[in-house]
């Protein structure tokens, strides 16, 4: 048997995949650059979702597909805002 929430989790995962590749982690070193995209370890120059991984940095990855670039942020739901000064 599977837990009751398993179906909901599977539906959420399917919806997330439909929105585009998700970057879970990146590994950068002088010797290599890798990204964990949709649960698959992809080296720089590797293929994922009919595209090629052309860039990796600490905040995400870049895919080239059909001549265009797609920036995949590691935390797409995080919105950065400037820090407010000390308001006294």
C-alpha positions in Angstrom: 0.0 0.0 0.0 1.1 3.5 -0.5 0.3 6.5 1.8 -2.8 8.6 1.1 -0.6 11.7 0.2 1.4 9.7 -2.4 -1.0 10.5 -5.1 -1.0 14.2 -4.2 2.8 14.2 -4.2 2.9 12.5 -7.6 0.5 15.1 -9.0 2.6 17.9 -7.7 5.8 16.4 -9.1 4.1 16.0 -12.5 2.9 19.7 -12.4 6.4 20.9 -11.5 8.0 19.0 -14.4 5.4 20.5 -16.8 6.6 24.0 -15.7 10.2 23.2 -16.7 13.4 21.8 -15.4 14.0 22.1 -11.7 17.6 22.6 -10.3 18.0 20.8 -7.0 21.8 21.3 -6.6 24.9 22.5 -8.3 28.5 21.3 -7.9 31.3 23.6 -9.1 35.0 23.1 -8.7 38.1 23.9 -10.8 37.9 20.4 -12.3 34.2 20.1 -13.1 30.7 21.6 -13.0 27.6 19.6 -12.5 23.9 20.3 -11.9 21.2 18.1 -10.5 18.2 18.8 -12.7 15.0 16.9 -12.2 16.9 14.3 -10.2 19.5 13.6 -12.9 23.2 14.6 -12.6 24.1 16.5 -15.7 27.7 17.6 -16.4 28.5 20.8 -18.3 27.9 20.1 -21.9 25.5 17.2 -21.0 21.9 16.8 -22.3 18.7 17.2 -20.3 15.1 17.8 -21.6 16.2 18.2 -25.2 18.7 20.9 -24.2 22.4 21.3 -23.4 23.8 22.4 -20.0 26.0 25.4 -21.0 26.5 27.1 -17.6 26.5 26.4 -13.9 27.0 28.7 -11.0 26.2 28.9 -7.3 22.7 30.2 -8.0 21.5 27.9 -10.8 22.1 26.5 -14.3 21.8 27.6 -17.9 20.4 25.4 -20.7 20.6 26.0 -24.5 17.6 24.7 -26.4 16.7 25.5 -30.0 19.1 28.3 -30.1 17.8 30.1 -27.0 19.1 30.2 -23.4 17.0 29.3 -20.4 18.2 30.3 -16.9 17.2 27.9 -14.3 17.4 29.3 -10.8 18.1 26.9 -7.9 15.4 28.6 -5.8 12.8 29.9 -8.2 10.3 30.8 -5.5 12.7 33.0 -3.6 12.3 36.7 -4.3 15.3 38.9 -3.4 14.6 42.4 -2.0 17.1 45.0 -0.9 17.8 45.0 2.8 16.2 47.9 4.7 18.4 50.2 6.7 18.0 50.5 10.4 14.8 52.5 10.9 14.9 54.3 14.2 
